[in-house]
Amino acid sequence: MMVCMNTKEKTTNERLAELVKGAGLSQPAALTLFNRGFGIRGIKESTWKGYFCKPDSTRYRGFDPNLLEHAEKVFGPLQHDTTGQK
């Protein structure tokens, strides 16, 4: 019996994009929600946009795993079923 598995783990950037999409938020709305509680230390819009760029883009920025933990807490509860299944 042959079992096929996806061995490619998602990058932190891919997971962030998945969370934002699953929450049904635009990037600006997601950034506002994400930055709550950070005060003036919040992520700047240009940096945030870099997280959603392709890795070969000059604007690309790697999303820190510690920030992903925060994103999971913020956007995780907002997830919708995007598969169309009930």
PyMOL commands that set and color helices and strands:
alter all, ss='L'
color gray80, all
select helices_A, chain A and resi 12-23+27-35+39-41+45-50+65-78
alter helices_A, ss='H'
color red, helices_A
deselect
rebuild
show_as cartoon
